[in-house]
Amino acid sequence: MEQRAGNGLLTVRDLCEEMSIHRSTLYRISRSDSSFPDPIYVAPSSPRWRRDEYDQWLNSRRPRVVLGVRPELLGGRRRPDRRPSSRFR
């Protein structure tokens, strides 16, 4: 993703594109998730987020991958085996 704002600052558009969400969802996340980074206002209606703080928040939310451990032992649901549908043959 190309950074539109300099100095490692992300705009609303940058975050929405990166997370594939609508701007209203971004504002809902920022209000409801206390761990989401606080914006820096470069103008009264121009919030920016620090790239490093956003990356840290994102990494804290990603599920941890444990190699060699069956999913049911981690407490997650196991996906059923999927068979190809006959209507696409």
MDTraj code that builds the backbone (N, CA, C; nanometers):
import mdtraj as md
import numpy as np

residues = "MET GLU GLN ARG ALA GLY ASN GLY LEU LEU THR VAL ARG ASP LEU CYS GLU GLU MET SER ILE HIS ARG SER THR LEU TYR ARG ILE SER ARG SER ASP SER SER PHE PRO ASP PRO ILE TYR VAL ALA PRO SER SER PRO ARG TRP ARG ARG ASP GLU TYR ASP GLN TRP LEU ASN SER ARG ARG PRO ARG VAL VAL LEU GLY VAL ARG PRO GLU LEU LEU GLY GLY ARG ARG ARG PRO ASP ARG ARG PRO SER SER ARG PHE ARG".split()
xyz = np.array([
    [0.0842, -0.1173, 0.0000],
    [0.0000, 0.0000, 0.0000],
    [0.0886, 0.1235, 0.0000],
    [0.0535, 0.2203, -0.0780],
    [0.1272, 0.3451, -0.0858],
    [0.0827, 0.4362, 0.0283],
    [0.1776, 0.4949, 0.0955],
    [0.1423, 0.5878, 0.2026],
    [0.1128, 0.7237, 0.1419],
    [-0.0047, 0.7750, 0.1673],
    [-0.0425, 0.9055, 0.1141],
    [0.0111, 1.0181, 0.2027],
    [0.0115, 0.9964, 0.3318],
    [0.0595, 1.0985, 0.4252],
    [0.2059, 1.0705, 0.4580],
    [0.2831, 1.1765, 0.4754],
    [0.4249, 1.1596, 0.5060],
    [0.4471, 1.1256, 0.6521],
    [0.5714, 1.0998, 0.6854],
    [0.6141, 1.0743, 0.8236],
    [0.5486, 0.9525, 0.8871],
    [0.5073, 0.8535, 0.8087],
    [0.4490, 0.7335, 0.8660],
    [0.3106, 0.7527, 0.9228],
    [0.2393, 0.8538, 0.8753],
    [0.1033, 0.8781, 0.9219],
    [0.0038, 0.8251, 0.8186],
    [-0.1012, 0.7622, 0.8680],
    [-0.2037, 0.7031, 0.7813],
    [-0.3319, 0.7836, 0.7892],
    [-0.3960, 0.8016, 0.6765],
    [-0.5229, 0.8721, 0.6714],
    [-0.6381, 0.7752, 0.6932],
    [-0.7577, 0.8281, 0.7035],
    [-0.8774, 0.7446, 0.7135],
    [-0.8855, 0.6540, 0.5919],
    [-0.8613, 0.7106, 0.4750],
    [-0.8668, 0.6314, 0.3516],
    [-0.7643, 0.5180, 0.3533],
    [-0.6413, 0.5482, 0.3982],
    [-0.5370, 0.4449, 0.4049],
    [-0.5814, 0.3282, 0.4930],
    [-0.6320, 0.3593, 0.6121],
    [-0.6735, 0.2535, 0.7040],
    [-0.7920, 0.1751, 0.6488],
    [-0.8881, 0.2450, 0.5900],
    [-1.0057, 0.1769, 0.5350],
    [-0.9669, 0.0834, 0.4220],
    [-0.8754, 0.1266, 0.3360],
    [-0.8296, 0.0397, 0.2277],
    [-0.7530, -0.0800, 0.2812],
    [-0.6672, -0.0551, 0.3781],
    [-0.5850, -0.1642, 0.4317],
    [-0.6693, -0.2691, 0.5043],
    [-0.7715, -0.2248, 0.5781],
    [-0.8553, -0.3179, 0.6534],
    [-0.9782, -0.3635, 0.5745],
    [-0.9985, -0.3061, 0.4553],
    [-1.1151, -0.3379, 0.3719],
    [-1.2462, -0.3137, 0.4467],
    [-1.2563, -0.1947, 0.5034],
    [-1.3764, -0.1571, 0.5786],
    [-1.4229, -0.0189, 0.5347],
    [-1.5435, 0.0154, 0.5707],
    [-1.5985, 0.1473, 0.5433],
    [-1.5523, 0.2437, 0.6524],
    [-1.5504, 0.3719, 0.6198],
    [-1.5026, 0.4711, 0.7178],
    [-1.5859, 0.4716, 0.8455],
    [-1.7172, 0.4461, 0.8358],
    [-1.7990, 0.4428, 0.9570],
    [-1.7583, 0.3259, 1.0470],
    [-1.7167, 0.2155, 0.9860],
    [-1.6686, 0.1016, 1.0647],
    [-1.5376, 0.1360, 1.1343],
    [-1.4517, 0.2099, 1.0665],
    [-1.3264, 0.2534, 1.1284],
    [-1.3542, 0.3394, 1.2520],
    [-1.4468, 0.4327, 1.2398],
    [-1.4789, 0.5179, 1.3547],
    [-1.5452, 0.4373, 1.4669],
    [-1.6253, 0.3378, 1.4312],
    [-1.6869, 0.2519, 1.5333],
    [-1.5793, 0.1733, 1.6080],
    [-1.4818, 0.1202, 1.5352],
    [-1.3719, 0.0464, 1.5984],
    [-1.2932, 0.1392, 1.6908],
    [-1.2656, 0.2601, 1.6431],
    [-1.1854, 0.3523, 1.7249],
    [-1.2584, 0.3931, 1.8528],
    [-1.3923, 0.3967, 1.8492],
    [-1.4694, 0.4299, 1.9702],
    [-1.4823, 0.3105, 2.0636],
    [-1.5002, 0.1909, 2.0085],
    [-1.5328, 0.0755, 2.0924],
    [-1.4113, -0.0037, 2.1398],
    [-1.3005, 0.0020, 2.0681],
    [-1.1816, -0.0755, 2.1048],
    [-1.0804, 0.0171, 2.1722],
    [-1.0658, 0.0010, 2.3017],
    [-0.9764, 0.0902, 2.3767],
    [-0.8292, 0.0701, 2.3398],
    [-0.7962, -0.0422, 2.2775],
    [-0.6569, -0.0654, 2.2384],
    [-0.6234, -0.0060, 2.1019],
    [-0.7258, 0.0425, 2.0288],
    [-0.7008, 0.1041, 1.8983],
    [-0.6268, 0.2358, 1.9199],
    [-0.5246, 0.2634, 1.8388],
    [-0.4447, 0.3853, 1.8603],
    [-0.5275, 0.5128, 1.8482],
    [-0.4932, 0.6109, 1.9282],
    [-0.5587, 0.7413, 1.9211],
    [-0.5080, 0.8161, 1.7987],
    [-0.5963, 0.8889, 1.7314],
    [-0.5522, 0.9641, 1.6142],
    [-0.4781, 1.0912, 1.6540],
    [-0.4010, 1.1410, 1.5607],
    [-0.3355, 1.2706, 1.5727],
    [-0.4081, 1.3605, 1.4738],
    [-0.4539, 1.4736, 1.5191],
    [-0.5268, 1.5644, 1.4305],
    [-0.4317, 1.6686, 1.3728],
    [-0.4105, 1.6618, 1.2403],
    [-0.3256, 1.7602, 1.1735],
    [-0.4056, 1.8854, 1.1394],
    [-0.5369, 1.8723, 1.1429],
    [-0.6318, 1.9830, 1.1281],
    [-0.7572, 1.9380, 1.2022],
    [-0.8496, 2.0281, 1.2330],
    [-0.9673, 1.9882, 1.3120],
    [-1.0445, 1.8667, 1.2583],
    [-1.0479, 1.8493, 1.1273],
    [-1.1224, 1.7346, 1.0733],
    [-1.0322, 1.6422, 0.9920],
    [-0.9042, 1.6351, 1.0275],
    [-0.8093, 1.5516, 0.9531],
    [-0.7304, 1.4606, 1.0465],
    [-0.7921, 1.3496, 1.0897],
    [-0.7189, 1.2585, 1.1786],
    [-0.6150, 1.1781, 1.1015],
    [-0.5062, 1.1472, 1.1682],
    [-0.4014, 1.0609, 1.1144],
    [-0.3621, 0.9633, 1.2247],
    [-0.3167, 0.8468, 1.1837],
    [-0.2703, 0.7468, 1.2786],
    [-0.1261, 0.7132, 1.2466],
    [-0.0474, 0.6918, 1.3498],
    [0.0923, 0.6529, 1.3301],
    [0.0975, 0.5102, 1.2780],
    [0.1763, 0.4899, 1.1743],
    [0.1902, 0.3580, 1.1118],
    [0.2371, 0.2546, 1.2137],
    [0.3373, 0.2863, 1.2941],
    [0.3903, 0.1879, 1.3884],
    [0.2884, 0.1506, 1.4960],
    [0.2088, 0.2467, 1.5429],
    [0.1055, 0.2149, 1.6423],
    [-0.0049, 0.1295, 1.5815],
    [-0.0419, 0.1597, 1.4571],
    [-0.1440, 0.0792, 1.3889],
    [-0.0930, -0.0628, 1.3680],
    [0.0314, -0.0780, 1.3208],
    [0.0873, -0.2117, 1.2985],
    [0.0921, -0.2917, 1.4284],
    [0.1276, -0.2259, 1.5381],
    [0.1324, -0.2934, 1.6678],
    [-0.0077, -0.3388, 1.7092],
    [-0.1079, -0.2533, 1.6902],
    [-0.2459, -0.2902, 1.7221],
    [-0.2914, -0.4073, 1.6362],
    [-0.2616, -0.4012, 1.5065],
    [-0.3023, -0.5068, 1.4148],
    [-0.2385, -0.6401, 1.4520],
    [-0.1097, -0.6396, 1.4827],
    [-0.0402, -0.7626, 1.5202],
    [-0.0935, -0.8210, 1.6505],
    [-0.1413, -0.7365, 1.7404],
    [-0.1955, -0.7870, 1.8666],
    [-0.3307, -0.8554, 1.8461],
    [-0.3976, -0.8269, 1.7354],
    [-0.5293, -0.8835, 1.7082],
    [-0.5247, -1.0065, 1.6198],
    [-0.4144, -1.0309, 1.5544],
    [-0.4036, -1.1462, 1.4648],
    [-0.3950, -1.2740, 1.5471],
    [-0.4642, -1.3780, 1.5007],
    [-0.4544, -1.5056, 1.5739],
    [-0.3136, -1.5623, 1.5617],
    [-0.2707, -1.6220, 1.6668],
    [-0.1386, -1.6839, 1.6677],
    [-0.1471, -1.8207, 1.6004],
    [-0.0528, -1.8483, 1.5135],
    [-0.0494, -1.9760, 1.4435],
    [0.0459, -2.0683, 1.5184],
    [-0.0041, -2.1830, 1.5565],
    [0.0776, -2.2821, 1.6244],
    [0.0907, -2.4000, 1.5300],
    [0.2102, -2.4207, 1.4804],
    [0.2320, -2.5278, 1.3839],
    [0.2375, -2.6634, 1.4524],
    [0.1784, -2.7606, 1.3899],
    [0.1835, -2.8965, 1.4406],
    [0.0805, -2.9274, 1.5476],
    [-0.0102, -2.8360, 1.5776],
    [-0.1118, -2.8599, 1.6793],
    [-0.2475, -2.8616, 1.6100],
    [-0.3258, -2.9646, 1.6389],
    [-0.4580, -2.9756, 1.5777],
    [-0.5471, -2.8613, 1.6270],
    [-0.6298, -2.8026, 1.5367],
    [-0.7140, -2.6886, 1.5743],
    [-0.8057, -2.7168, 1.6916],
    [-0.8579, -2.8403, 1.7026],
    [-0.9501, -2.8691, 1.8128],
    [-0.8804, -2.8643, 1.9486],
    [-0.7482, -2.8803, 1.9508],
    [-0.6750, -2.8697, 2.0762],
    [-0.6547, -2.7242, 2.1181],
    [-0.6682, -2.6335, 2.0229],
    [-0.6541, -2.4915, 2.0530],
    [-0.7869, -2.4277, 2.0910],
    [-0.8944, -2.5055, 2.0856],
    [-1.0239, -2.4535, 2.1238],
    [-1.1052, -2.4025, 2.0068],
    [-1.0479, -2.4020, 1.8877],
    [-1.1211, -2.3560, 1.7703],
    [-1.2021, -2.4687, 1.7090],
    [-1.2977, -2.4310, 1.6265],
    [-1.3750, -2.5326, 1.5571],
    [-1.2966, -2.5818, 1.4377],
    [-1.3090, -2.7077, 1.4107],
    [-1.2418, -2.7662, 1.2964],
    [-1.3307, -2.7530, 1.1740],
    [-1.2723, -2.7152, 1.0643],
    [-1.3487, -2.7037, 0.9415],
    [-1.3825, -2.8416, 0.8874],
    [-1.5045, -2.8593, 0.8414],
    [-1.5365, -2.9880, 0.7796],
    [-1.4634, -3.0002, 0.6472],
    [-1.4316, -3.1226, 0.6100],
    [-1.3671, -3.1441, 0.4811],
    [-1.4644, -3.1038, 0.3718],
    [-1.4143, -3.0292, 0.2762],
    [-1.5010, -2.9818, 0.1693],
    [-1.4779, -3.0657, 0.0459],
    [-1.5849, -3.1053, -0.0141],
    [-1.5776, -3.1799, -0.1399],
    [-1.6214, -3.0884, -0.2528],
    [-1.5613, -3.1025, -0.3675],
    [-1.6023, -3.0165, -0.4789],
    [-1.7472, -3.0423, -0.5165],
    [-1.8165, -2.9378, -0.5461],
    [-1.9556, -2.9500, -0.5852],
    [-1.9658, -3.0074, -0.7257],
    [-2.0628, -3.0936, -0.7459],
    [-2.0785, -3.1568, -0.8777],
    [-2.1333, -3.0577, -0.9805],
    [-2.1938, -2.9496, -0.9363],
    [-2.2500, -2.8578, -1.0346],
    [-2.1449, -2.7728, -1.1029],
    [-2.0206, -2.7731, -1.0539],
    [-1.9148, -2.6967, -1.1174],
    [-1.8226, -2.7849, -1.2024],
    [-1.8583, -2.9079, -1.2209],
    [-1.7741, -2.9975, -1.3023],
    [-1.8074, -2.9865, -1.4468],
])
top = md.Topology()
chain = top.add_chain()
for i, resn in enumerate(residues, 1):
    res = top.add_residue(resn, chain, resSeq=i)
    for name in ("N", "CA", "C"):
        top.add_atom(name, md.element.get_by_symbol(name[0]), res)
traj = md.Trajectory(xyz[None], top)
